[in-house]
């Protein structure tokens, strides 16, 4: 019974070892290397796309903050300028 156990254990370990070795060797073939490079480039493209989306979102948020703080969000035209203030126009002269 002990011999049968050790034989089964040896066969199992041998099969598992051969599978690991064949997977590692497969990664070193030209097709395996190309697949790894393709996957790496795909991951980089995804990361760049996510970075661009984050930058655009932050840029829009910051632009909204700047527009609100400077009053460029469309509220300038709604307030009448006070007479004599730097942004007001002089009254038109009447023809004599």
Secondary structure, 3 states (H helix, E strand, C coil): CHHHHHHHHHHHHHHHHHHHHHHHHHHCCHHHHHHHHHHHHHHHHHHHHHHHHHHHHHHHHHHHHHHHHHCCCCCHHHCCCCCCCCCCCCCCCCCC
